[in-house]
Amino acid sequence: MKKLVIIGFALFLTFAIAVAYAKEEKSNKVILLISEQNIEGPQRAWWASEIDLSTTEAAVASKLIEQGYEVLEPSNLTKIIKQKPAFRILDLSQGDSVKLGNLSKADYVILGKAIATAGGNVPQSSMRSCFANVSVKLIRVSDGKVMAYLDAAGSSAHPDAISGGREALKSAGSDLAAKLVEALNKQQGGK
């Protein structure tokens, strides 16, 4: 009888620990769907043209990964996108982004746009001012609810406007990444 009680208690304790651990483990898979347009270039998005992450997405992804989030890479989603041509449009709707998130078993989708523009020349210099703005929605895939609307900006001065635009986009992406980490951690009860 004592053995049964001890075995029962051990099983109960094991089950309780497993349940507690499962509750502590946070959902953390994220898809980045930020279309980008650099100075004098077309608007691009990896899901529409099978390119890699944009400059903005790369800056955001590195920060999210550093904070323990799993960023689903384009290569992980290629099969799903090829099967569903509706996902291949540049201006993906919120509903379609949530469907893509569900099919890929993501927890969150970050949907938005980043645009870089050139300003005037820096006085007494061959450098041009470049600016980037990015705005996104943080969407929880499980219910399609927008958890946060975020925006960020970056700037750069460079002799080449396209390179300056890329630097400004990277700066805006870094600024956005910090805001996204804060919003995601808030959703998950502080990570």
Contact map, one row per residue, 1 for C-alpha under 8 A:
11111000000000000000000000000000000000000000000000000000000000000000000000000000000000000000000000000000000000000000000000000000000000000000000000000000000000000000000000000000000000000000000
11111100000000000000000000000000000000000000000000000000000000000000000000000000000000000000000000000000000000000000000000000000000000000000000000000000000000000000000000000000000000000000000
11111110000000000000000000000000000000000000000000000000000000000000000000000000000000000000000000000000000000000000000000000000000000000000000000000000000000000000000000000000000000000000000
11111111000000000000000000000000000000000000000000000000000000000000000000000000000000000000000000000000000000000000000000000000000000000000000000000000000000000000000000000000000000000000000
11111111100000000000000000000000000000000000000000000000000000000000000000000000000000000000000000000000000000000000000000000000000000000000000000000000000000000000000000000000000000000000000
01111111110000000000000000000000000000000000000000000000000000000000000000000000000000000000000000000000000000000000000000000000000000000000000000000000000000000000000000000000000000000000000
00111111111000000000000000000000000000000000000000000000000000000000000000000000000000000000000000000000000000000000000000000000000000000000000000000000000000000000000000000000000000000000000
00011111111100000000000000000000000000000000000000000000000000000000000000000000000000000000000000000000000000000000000000000000000000000000000000000000000000000000000000000000000000000000000
00001111111110000000000000000000000000000000000000000000000000000000000000000000000000000000000000000000000000000000000000000000000000000000000000000000000000000000000000000000000000000000000
00000111111111000000000000000000000000000000000000000000000000000000000000000000000000000000000000000000000000000000000000000000000000000000000000000000000000000000000000000000000000000000000
00000011111111100000000000000000000000000000000000000000000000000000000000000000000000000000000000000000000000000000000000000000000000000000000000000000000000000000000000000000000000000000000
00000001111111110000000000000000000000000000000000000000000000000000000000000000000000000000000000000000000000000000000000000000000000000000000000000000000000000000000000000000000000000000000
00000000111111111000000000000000000000000000000000000000000000000000000000000000000000000000000000000000000000000000000000000000000000000000000000000000000000000000000000000000000000000000000
00000000011111111100000000000000000000000000000000000000000000000000000000000000000000000000000000000000000000000000000000000000000000000000000000000000000000000000000000000000000000000000000
00000000001111111110000000000000000000000000000000000000000000000000000000000000000000000000000000000000000000000000000000000000000000000000000000000000000000000000000000000000000000000000000
00000000000111111111000000000000000000000000000000000000000000000000000000000000000000000000000000000000000000000000000000000000000000000000000000000000000000000000000000000000000000000000000
00000000000011111111100000000000000000000000000000000000000000000000000000000000000000000000000000000000000000000000000000000000000000000000000000000000000000000000000000000000000000000000000
00000000000001111111110000000000000000000000000000000000000000000000000000000000000000000000000000000000000000000000000000000000000000000000000000000000000000000000000000000000000000000000000
00000000000000111111111000000000000000000000000000000000000000000000000000000000000000000000000000000000000000000000000000000000000000000000000000000000000000000000000000000000000000000000000
00000000000000011111111100000000000000000000000000000000000000000000000000000000000000000000000000000000000000000000000000000000000000000000000000000000000000000000000000000000000000000000000
00000000000000001111111110000000000000000000000000000000000000000000000000000000000000000000000000000000000000000000000000000000000000000000000000000000000000000000000000000000000000000000000
00000000000000000111111110000000000000000000000000000000000000000000000000000000000000000000000000000000000000000000000000000000000000000000000000000000000000000000000000000000000000000000000
00000000000000000011111111000000000000000000000000000000000000000000000000000000000000000000000000000000000000000000000000000000000000000000000000000000000000000000000000000000000000000000000
00000000000000000001111111000000000000000000000000000000000000000000000000000000000000000000000000000000000000000000000000000000000000000000000000000000000000000000000000000000000000000000000
00000000000000000000111111100000000000000000000000000000000000000000000000000000000000000000000000000000000000000000000000000000000000000000000000000000000000000000000000000000000000000000000
00000000000000000000001111110000000000000000000000000000000000000000000000000000000000000000000000000000000000000000000000000000000000000000000000000000000000000000000000000000000000000001000
00000000000000000000000011111000000000000000000000000000000000000000000000000000000000000000000000000000001000000000000000000000000000000000000000000000000000000000000000000000000000000001000
00000000000000000000000001111100000000000000000000000000000000000001110000000000000000000000000000000000011100000000000000000000000000000000000000000000000000000000000000000000000000000000000
00000000000000000000000000111110000000000000000000000000000000000000111100000000000000000000000000000000111100000000000000000000000000000000000000000000000000000000000000000000000000000000000
00000000000000000000000000011111000000000000000000000000000000000000111100000000000000000000000000000000011111000000000000000000000000000000000000000000000000000000000000000000000000000000000
00000000000000000000000000001111100000000000000000000000000000000000001110000000000000000000000000001000010111000000000000000000000000000000000000000000000000000000000000000000000000000000000
00000000000000000000000000000111110000000000000000000000100010000000001100000000000000000000000000000000000011100000000000000000000000000000000000000000000000000000000000000000000000000000000
00000000000000000000000000000011111000000000101000000000100000000000000000000000000000000000000010000000000011110000000000000000000000000000000000000000000000000000000000000000000000000000000
00000000000000000000000000000001111100000000100000000101100000000000000000000000000000000000000000000000000001111100000000000000000000010000000000000000000000000000000000000000000000000000000
00000000000000000000000000000000111110000011110000000100000000000000000000000000000000000110000000000000000000011100000000000000000000000000000000000000000000000000000000000000000000000000000
00000000000000000000000000000000011111000011100000000101000000000000000000000000000000000000000000000000000000001110000000000000000000000000000000000000000000000000000000000000000000000000000
00000000000000000000000000000000001111101111000000000000000000000000000000000000000000000000000000000000000000000111000000000000000000000000000000000000000000000000000000000000000000000000000
00000000000000000000000000000000000111111110000000000000000000000000000000000000000000000000000000000000000000000011100000000000000000000000000000000000000000000100110010000000000000000000000
00000000000000000000000000000000000011111000000000000000000000000000000000000000000000000000000000000000000000000011110000000000000000000000000000000000000000001100100000000000000000000000000
00000000000000000000000000000000000001111100000000000000000000000000000000000000000000000000000000000000000000000000000000000000000000000000000000000000000000000100000000000000000000000000000
00000000000000000000000000000000000011111110000000000000000000000000000000000000000000000000000000000000000000000000000000000000000000000000000000000000000000000000000000000000000000000000000
00000000000000000000000000000000000011011111000000000000000000000000000000000000000000000000000000000000000000000000000000000000000000000000000000000000000000000000000000000000000000000000000
00000000000000000000000000000000001111001111100000000000000000000000000000000000000000000000000000000000000000000000000000000000000000000000000000000000000000000000000000000000000000000000000
00000000000000000000000000000000001110000111110110000000000000000000000000000000000000000100000000000000000000000000000000000000000000000000000000000000000000000000000000000000000000000000000
00000000000000000000000000000000111100000011111111101100000000000000000000000000000000000100000000000000000000000000000000000000000000000000000000000000000000000000000000000000000000000000000
00000000000000000000000000000000001000000001111111111100000000000000000001000000000000000000000000000000000000000000000000000000000000000000000000000000000000000000000000000000000000000000000
00000000000000000000000000000000100000000000111111100000000000000000000001000100100000111100000000000000000000000000000000000000000000000000000000000000000000000000000000000000000000000000000
00000000000000000000000000000000000000000001111111000000000000000000000000000000000000111100000000000000000000000000000000000000000000000000000000000000000000000000000000000000000000000000000
00000000000000000000000000000000000000000001111111100000000000000000000000000000000000010000000000000000000000000000000000000000000000000000000000000000000000000000000000000000000000000000000
00000000000000000000000000000000000000000000111111110000000000000000000001000100000000000000000000000000000000000000000000000000000000000000000000000000000000000000000000000000000000000000000
00000000000000000000000000000000000000000000111011111000000000000000000000000000000000000000000000000000000000000000000000000000000000000000000000000000000000000000000000000000000000000000000
00000000000000000000000000000000000000000000010001111100000000000000000001000000000000000000000000000000000000000000000000000000000000000000000000000000000000000000000000000000000000000000000
00000000000000000000000000000000000000000000110000111111110000000000000011000000000000000000000000000000000000000000000000000000000000000000000000000000000000000000000000000000000000000000000
00000000000000000000000000000000011100000000110000011111110000000000000000000000000000000000000000000000000000000000000000000000000000000000000000000000000000000000000000000000000000000000000
00000000000000000000000000000000000000000000000000001111111000000000000000000000000000000000000000000000000000000000000000000000000000000000000000000000000000000000010011001000000000000000000
00000000000000000000000000000000010100000000000000001111111100000000000000000000000000000000000000000000000000000100000000000000000000000000000000000000000000000000000011011100000000000000000
00000000000000000000000000000001110000000000000000001111111110000000000000000000000000000000000000000000000000000000000000000000000000000000000000000000000000000000000000001000000000000000000
00000000000000000000000000000000000000000000000000001111111111000000000000000000000000000000000000000000000000000000000000000000000000000000000000000000000000000000000000001000000000000000000
00000000000000000000000000000000000000000000000000000011111111100000000000000000000000000000000000000000000000000000000000000000000000000000000000000000000000000000000001001100100000000000000
00000000000000000000000000000000000000000000000000000001111111110000000000000000000000000000000000000000000000000000000000000000000000000000000000000000000000000000000000001101100000000000000
00000000000000000000000000000001000000000000000000000000111111111000001000000000000000000000000000000000000000000000000000000000000000000000000000000000000000000000000000000000100000000000000
00000000000000000000000000000000000000000000000000000000011111111100000000000000000000000000000000000000000000000000000000000000000000000000000000000000000000000000000000000000000000000000000
00000000000000000000000000000000000000000000000000000000001111111110000000000000000000000000000000000000000000000000000000000000000000000000000000000000000000000000000000000100110010000000000
00000000000000000000000000000000000000000000000000000000000111111111111000000000000000000000000000000000000000000000000000000000000000000000000000000000000000000000000000000000100010000000000
00000000000000000000000000000000000000000000000000000000000011111111111000000000000000000000000000000000000000000000000000000000000000000000000000000000000000000000000000000000000000000000000
00000000000000000000000000000000000000000000000000000000000001111111100000000000000000000000000000000000000000000000000000000000000000000000000000000000000000000000000000000000000000000000000
00000000000000000000000000000000000000000000000000000000000000111111100000000000000000000000000000000000000000000000000000000000000000000000000000000000000000000000000000000000000010000000000
00000000000000000000000000010000000000000000000000000000000000011111110000000000000000000000000000000000000000000000000000000000000000000000000000000000000000000000000000000000000000000000000
00000000000000000000000000011100000000000000000000000000000000011111111000000000000000000000000000000000000000000000000000000000000000000000000000000000000000000000000000000000000000000000000
00000000000000000000000000011100000000000000000000000000000000011001111100000000000000000000000000000000000000000000000000000000000000000000000000000000000000000000000000000000000000000000000
00000000000000000000000000001111000000000000000000000000000010011000111110000000000000000000000000000000000000000000000000000000000000000000000000000000000000000000000000000000000000000000000
00000000000000000000000000001111000000000000000000000000000000000000011111011000000000000000000000000000010000000000000000000000000000000000000000000000000000000000000000000000000000000000000
00000000000000000000000000000010000000000000000000001000000000000000001111111000000000000000000000000000000000000000000000000000000000000000000000000000000000000000000000000000000000000000000
00000000000000000000000000000000000000000000011001011000000000000000000111111100000000000000000000000000000000000000000000000000000000000000000000000000000000000000000000000000000000000000000
00000000000000000000000000000000000000000000000000000000000000000000000011111100000000000000000000000000000000000000000000000000000000000000000000000000000000000000000000000000000000000000000
00000000000000000000000000000000000000000000000000000000000000000000000111111110000000000000000000000000000000000000000000000000000000000000000000000000000000000000000000000000000000000000000
00000000000000000000000000000000000000000000000000000000000000000000000111111111100000000000000000000001000000000000000000000000000000000000000000000000000000000000000000000000000000000000000
00000000000000000000000000000000000000000000001001000000000000000000000001111111110000000000000000000000000000000000000000000000000000000000000000000000000000000000000000000000000000000000000
00000000000000000000000000000000000000000000000000000000000000000000000000011111111000000000000000000000000000000000000000000000000000000000000000000000000000000000000000000000000000000000000
00000000000000000000000000000000000000000000000000000000000000000000000000001111111100000000000000010011000000000000000000000000000000000000000000000000000000000000000000000000000000000000000
00000000000000000000000000000000000000000000001000000000000000000000000000001111111110110000000000000000000000000000000000000000000000000000000000000000000000000000000000000000000000000000000
00000000000000000000000000000000000000000000000000000000000000000000000000000111111110000000000000000000000000000000000000000000000000000000000000000000000000000000000000000000000000000000000
00000000000000000000000000000000000000000000000000000000000000000000000000000011111110000000000000000000000000000000000000000000000000000000000000000000000000000000000000000000000000000000000
00000000000000000000000000000000000000000000000000000000000000000000000000000001111111110000000000000000000000000000000000000000000000000000000000000000000000000000000000000000000000000000000
00000000000000000000000000000000000000000000000000000000000000000000000000000000111111110000000000000000000000000000000000000000000000000000000000000000000000000000000000000000000000000000000
00000000000000000000000000000000000000000000000000000000000000000000000000000000000111111000000100000000000000000000000000000000000000000000000000000000000000000000000000000000000000000000000
00000000000000000000000000000000000000000000001100000000000000000000000000000000100111111001000110010000000000000000000000000000000000000000000000000000000000000000000000000000000000000000000
00000000000000000000000000000000000000000000001110000000000000000000000000000000100111111101000000000000000000000000000000000000000000000000000000000000000000000000000000000000000000000000000
00000000000000000000000000000000000000000000001100000000000000000000000000000000000001111111000000000000000000000000000000000000000000000000000000000000000000000000000000000000000000000000000
00000000000000000000000000000000001000000001101100000000000000000000000000000000000000011111000000000000000000000000000000000000000000000000000000000000000000000000000000000000000000000000000
00000000000000000000000000000000001000000000000000000000000000000000000000000000000000001111100000000000000000000000000000000000000000000000000000000000000000000000000000000000000000000000000
00000000000000000000000000000000000000000000000000000000000000000000000000000000000000111111110110000000000000000000000000000000000000000000000000000000000000000000000000000000000000000000000
00000000000000000000000000000000000000000000000000000000000000000000000000000000000000000011111110000000000000000000000000000000000000000000000000000000000000000000000000000000000000000000000
00000000000000000000000000000000000000000000000000000000000000000000000000000000000000000001111111000000000000100000000000000000000000000000000000000000000000000000000000000000000000000000000
00000000000000000000000000000000000000000000000000000000000000000000000000000000000000000000111111100000000000000000000000000000000000000000000100000000000000000000000000000000000000000000000
00000000000000000000000000000000000000000000000000000000000000000000000000000000000001100001111111110000000000000000000000000000000000000000000000000000000000000000000000000000000000000000000
00000000000000000000000000000000100000000000000000000000000000000000000000000000000000100001111111111000000010100000000000000000000000000000000000000000000000000000000000000000000000000000000
00000000000000000000000000000000000000000000000000000000000000000000000000000000000000000000011111111100000010000000000000000000000000000010100100000000000000000000000000000000000000000000000
00000000000000000000000000000000000000000000000000000000000000000000000000000000000000000000001111111110000000000000000000000000000000000000000000000000000000000000000000000000000000000000000
00000000000000000000000000000000000000000000000000000000000000000000000000000001000000100000000111111111000000000000000000000000000000000000000000000000000000000000000000000000000000000000000
00000000000000000000000000000010000000000000000000000000000000000000000000000000000000000000000011111111111110000000000000000000000000000000100000000000000000000000000000000000000000000000000
00000000000000000000000000000000000000000000000000000000000000000000000000000000000000000000000001111111111000000000000000000000000000000000110000000000000000000000000000000000000000000000000
00000000000000000000000000000000000000000000000000000000000000000000000000000001000000000000000000111111110000000000000000000000000000000000000000000000000000000000000000000000000000000000000
00000000000000000000000000000000000000000000000000000000000000000000000000001001000000000000000000011111110000000000000000000000000000000000000000000000000000000000000000000000000000000000000
00000000000000000000000000001000000000000000000000000000000000000000000000000000000000000000000000001111111000000000000000000000000000000000000000000000000000000000000000000000000000000000000
00000000000000000000000000011110000000000000000000000000000000000000000100000000000000000000000000001111111110000000000000000000000000000000100000000000000000000000000000000000000000000000000
00000000000000000000000000111100000000000000000000000000000000000000000000000000000000000000000000001100111110000000000000000000000000000001110000000000000000000000000000000000000000000000000
00000000000000000000000000011110000000000000000000000000000000000000000000000000000000000000000000001000011111000000000000000000000000000111100000000000000000000000000000000000000000000000000
00000000000000000000000000000111100000000000000000000000000000000000000000000000000000000000000011001000011111100000000000000000000000000111100000000000000000000000000000000000000000000000000
00000000000000000000000000000111110000000000000000000000000000000000000000000000000000000000000000000000000111110000000000000000000000011110000000000000000000000000000000000000000000000000000
00000000000000000000000000000001110000000000000000000000000000000000000000000000000000000000010010000000000011111000000000000000000000011110000000000000000000000000000000000000000000000000000
00000000000000000000000000000000111000000000000000000000000000000000000000000000000000000000000000000000000001111100000000000000000001111000000000000000000000000000000000000000000000000000000
00000000000000000000000000000000011100000000000000000000000000000000000000000000000000000000000000000000000000111110000000000000000001110000000000000000000000000000000000000000000000000000000
00000000000000000000000000000000011110000000000000000001000000000000000000000000000000000000000000000000000000011111000000000000000111100000000000000000000000000000000010000000000000000000000
00000000000000000000000000000000000111100000000000000000000000000000000000000000000000000000000000000000000000001111100000000000000111000000000000000000000000000000000010000000000000000000000
00000000000000000000000000000000000011100000000000000000000000000000000000000000000000000000000000000000000000000111110000000000011110000000000000000000000000000000110110000000000000000000000
00000000000000000000000000000000000001100000000000000000000000000000000000000000000000000000000000000000000000000011111000000000011100000000000000000000000000000000100000000000000000000000000
00000000000000000000000000000000000000100000000000000000000000000000000000000000000000000000000000000000000000000001111100000001111000000000000000000000000000001000100000000000000000000000000
00000000000000000000000000000000000000000000000000000000000000000000000000000000000000000000000000000000000000000000111110000001111000000000000000000000000000000000000000000000000000000000000
00000000000000000000000000000000000000000000000000000000000000000000000000000000000000000000000000000000000000000000011111000001100000000000000000000000000000000000000000000000000000000000000
00000000000000000000000000000000000000000000000000000000000000000000000000000000000000000000000000000000000000000000001111101111100000000000000000000000000000000000000000000000000000000000000
00000000000000000000000000000000000000000000000000000000000000000000000000000000000000000000000000000000000000000000000111111111100000000000000000000000000010000000000000000000000000000000000
00000000000000000000000000000000000000000000000000000000000000000000000000000000000000000000000000000000000000000000000011111000000000000000000000000000000000000000000000000000000000000000000
00000000000000000000000000000000000000000000000000000000000000000000000000000000000000000000000000000000000000000000000001111100000000000000000000000000000000000000000000000000000000000000000
00000000000000000000000000000000000000000000000000000000000000000000000000000000000000000000000000000000000000000000000011111110000000000000000000000000000000000000000000000000000000000000000
00000000000000000000000000000000000000000000000000000000000000000000000000000000000000000000000000000000000000000000000011011111000000000000000000000000000000100000000000000000000000000000000
00000000000000000000000000000000000000000000000000000000000000000000000000000000000000000000000000000000000000000000000011001111100000000000000000000000000011110000000000000000000000000000000
00000000000000000000000000000000000000000000000000000000000000000000000000000000000000000000000000000000000000000000011111000111110000000000000000000000000011111001000000000000000000000000000
00000000000000000000000000000000000000000000000000000000000000000000000000000000000000000000000000000000000000000000011111000011111000000000000000000000001111001001000000000000000000000000000
00000000000000000000000000000000000000000000000000000000000000000000000000000000000000000000000000000000000000000001111000000001111100000000000000000000001111001001100100000000000000000000000
00000000000000000000000000000000000000000000000000000000000000000000000000000000000000000000000000000000000000000001111000000000111110000000000000000000111100000000100110000000000000000000000
00000000000000000000000000000000000000000000000000000000000000000000000000000000000000000000000000000000000000000111100000000000011111000000000000000000111000000000100110010000000000000000000
00000000000000000000000000000000000000000000000000000000000000000000000000000000000000000000000000000000000000000111000000000000001111100000000000000011110000000000000010010000000000000000000
00000000000000000000000000000000000000000000000000000000000000000000000000000000000000000000000000000000000000011110000000000000000111110000000000000011100000000000000000011001000000000000000
00000000000000000000000000000000000000000000000000000000000000000000000000000000000000000000000000000000000000011100000000000000000011111000000000001111000000000000000000000000000000000000000
00000000000000000000000000000000010000000000000000000000000000000000000000000000000000000000000000000000000001111000000000000000000001111100000000001110000000000000000000000000000000000000000
00000000000000000000000000000000000000000000000000000000000000000000000000000000000000000000000000000000000001110000000000000000000000111110000001111100000000000000000000000000000000000000000
00000000000000000000000000000000000000000000000000000000000000000000000000000000000000000000000000000000000111100000000000000000000000011111000001111100000000000000000000000000000100000000000
00000000000000000000000000000000000000000000000000000000000000000000000000000000000000000000000001000000000111100000000000000000000000001111100111110000000000000000000000000000000000000000000
00000000000000000000000000000000000000000000000000000000000000000000000000000000000000000000000000000000001110000000000000000000000000000111111111100000000000000000000000000000000000000000000
00000000000000000000000000000000000000000000000000000000000000000000000000000000000000000000000001001100011110000000000000000000000000000011111110000000000000000000000000000000000000000000000
00000000000000000000000000000000000000000000000000000000000000000000000000000000000000000000000000000100001000000000000000000000000000000001111100000000000000000000000000000000000000000000000
00000000000000000000000000000000000000000000000000000000000000000000000000000000000000000000000000000000000000000000000000000000000000000001111110000000000000000000000000000000000000000000000
00000000000000000000000000000000000000000000000000000000000000000000000000000000000000000000001001000000000000000000000000000000000000000011111111000000000000000000000000000000000000000000000
00000000000000000000000000000000000000000000000000000000000000000000000000000000000000000000000000000000000000000000000000000000000000000011101111100000000000000000000000000000000000000000000
00000000000000000000000000000000000000000000000000000000000000000000000000000000000000000000000000000000000000000000000000000000000000001111000111111000000000000000000000000000000000000000000
00000000000000000000000000000000000000000000000000000000000000000000000000000000000000000000000000000000000000000000000000000000000000001111000011111000000000000000000000000000000000100010000
00000000000000000000000000000000000000000000000000000000000000000000000000000000000000000000000000000000000000000000000000000000000000001110000001111100000000000000000000000000000000100000000
00000000000000000000000000000000000000000000000000000000000000000000000000000000000000000000000000000000000000000000000000000000000000111100000001111110000000000000000000000000000000000000000
00000000000000000000000000000000000000000000000000000000000000000000000000000000000000000000000000000000000000000000000000000000000000111100000000011111000000000000000000000001001100000000000
00000000000000000000000000000000000000000000000000000000000000000000000000000000000000000000000000000000000000000000000000000000000011110000000000001111100000000000000000000001000000000000000
00000000000000000000000000000000000000000000000000000000000000000000000000000000000000000000000000000000000000000000000000000000000011100000000000000111110000000000000000011011000000000000000
00000000000000000000000000000000000000000000000000000000000000000000000000000000000000000000000000000000000000000000000000000000001111000000000000000011111000000000000110111011000000000000000
00000000000000000000000000000000000000000000000000000000000000000000000000000000000000000000000000000000000000000000000000000000001110000000000000000001111100000000000111111010000000000000000
00000000000000000000000000000000000000000000000000000000000000000000000000000000000000000000000000000000000000000000000000000000111100000000000000000000111110000000101110110000000000000000000
00000000000000000000000000000000000000000000000000000000000000000000000000000000000000000000000000000000000000000000000000000000111000000000000000000000011111000001101100000000000000000000000
00000000000000000000000000000000000000000000000000000000000000000000000000000000000000000000000000000000000000000000000001000011110000000000000000000000001111100001000000000000000000000000000
00000000000000000000000000000000000000000000000000000000000000000000000000000000000000000000000000000000000000000000000000000011110000000000000000000000000111111011000000000000000000000000000
00000000000000000000000000000000000000000000000000000000000000000000000000000000000000000000000000000000000000000000000000000111000000000000000000000000000011111001000000000000000000000000000
00000000000000000000000000000000000000000000000000000000000000000000000000000000000000000000000000000000000000000000000000000011000000000000000000000000000001111111000000000000000000000000000
00000000000000000000000000000000000000100000000000000000000000000000000000000000000000000000000000000000000000000000010000000001110000000000000000000000000001111111100000000000000000000000000
00000000000000000000000000000000000001110000000000000000000000000000000000000000000000000000000000000000000000000000000000000000000000000000000000000000000000011111110000000000000000000000000
00000000000000000000000000000000000000000000000000000000000000000000000000000000000000000000000000000000000000000000000000000000000000000000000000000000000001011111111000000000000000000000000
00000000000000000000000000000000000000000000000000000000000000000000000000000000000000000000000000000000000000000000000000000001110000000000000000000000000111111111111100000000000000000000000
00000000000000000000000000000000000001100000000000000000000000000000000000000000000000000000000000000000000000000001110000000000011100000000000000000000001100001111111110000000000000000000000
00000000000000000000000000000000000001000000000000000010000000000000000000000000000000000000000000000000000000000001000000000000000000000000000000000000000000000111111111000000000000000000000
00000000000000000000000000000000000000000000000000000000000000000000000000000000000000000000000000000000000000000000000000000000000000000000000000000000001100000011111111100000000000000000000
00000000000000000000000000000000000000000000000000000000000000000000000000000000000000000000000000000000000000000001000000000000011100000000000000000000111100000001111111110000000000000000000
00000000000000000000000000000000000001000000000000000011000000000000000000000000000000000000000000000000000000000111000000000000001110000000000000000000111000000000111111111000000000000000000
00000000000000000000000000000000000000000000000000000011001000000000000000000000000000000000000000000000000000000000000000000000000000000000000000000000010000000000011111111100000000000000000
00000000000000000000000000000000000000000000000000000000000000000000000000000000000000000000000000000000000000000000000000000000000000000000000000000000111000000000001111111110000000000000000
00000000000000000000000000000000000000000000000000000001000000000000000000000000000000000000000000000000000000000000000000000000000111000000000000000001111000000000000111111111000000000000000
00000000000000000000000000000000000000000000000000000011111100000000000000000000000000000000000000000000000000000000000000000000000001000000000000000001110000000000000011111111100000000000000
00000000000000000000000000000000000000000000000000000001001100100000000000000000000000000000000000000000000000000000000000000000000000000000000000000000000000000000000001111111110000000000000
00000000000000000000000000000000000000000000000000000000000000000000000000000000000000000000000000000000000000000000000000000000000000000000000000000001110000000000000000111111111000000000000
00000000000000000000000000000000000000000000000000000000000100000000000000000000000000000000000000000000000000000000000000000000000001000000000000000111100000000000000000011111111100000000000
00000000000000000000000000000000000000000000000000000000001110110000000000000000000000000000000000000000000000000000000000000000000000000000000000000000000000000000000000001111111110000000000
00000000000000000000000000000000000000000000000000000000000000100000000000000000000000000000000000000000000000000000000000000000000000000000000000000000000000000000000000000111111111000000000
00000000000000000000000000000000000000000000000000000000000000000000000000000000000000000000000000000000000000000000000000000000000000000000000000000100000000000000000000000011111111100000000
00000000000000000000000000000000000000000000000000000000000000000000000000000000000000000000000000000000000000000000000000000000000000000100000000000100000000000000000000000001111111110000000
00000000000000000000000000000000000000000000000000000000000000110010000000000000000000000000000000000000000000000000000000000000000000000000000000000000000000000000000000000000111111111000000
00000000000000000000000000000000000000000000000000000000000000000000000000000000000000000000000000000000000000000000000000000000000000000000000000000000000000000000000000000000011111111100000
00000000000000000000000000000000000000000000000000000000000000000000000000000000000000000000000000000000000000000000000000000000000000000000000000110000000000000000000000000000001111111110000
00000000000000000000000000000000000000000000000000000000000000000000000000000000000000000000000000000000000000000000000000000000000000000000000000000000000000000000000000000000000111111111000
00000000000000000000000000000000000000000000000000000000000000000000000000000000000000000000000000000000000000000000000000000000000000000000000000000000000000000000000000000000000011111111111
00000000000000000000000000000000000000000000000000000000000000000000000000000000000000000000000000000000000000000000000000000000000000000000000000000000000000000000000000000000000001111111111
00000000000000000000000000000000000000000000000000000000000000000000000000000000000000000000000000000000000000000000000000000000000000000000000000100000000000000000000000000000000000111111110
00000000000000000000000001100000000000000000000000000000000000000000000000000000000000000000000000000000000000000000000000000000000000000000000000000000000000000000000000000000000000011111111
00000000000000000000000000000000000000000000000000000000000000000000000000000000000000000000000000000000000000000000000000000000000000000000000000000000000000000000000000000000000000001111111
00000000000000000000000000000000000000000000000000000000000000000000000000000000000000000000000000000000000000000000000000000000000000000000000000000000000000000000000000000000000000001111111
00000000000000000000000000000000000000000000000000000000000000000000000000000000000000000000000000000000000000000000000000000000000000000000000000000000000000000000000000000000000000001101111
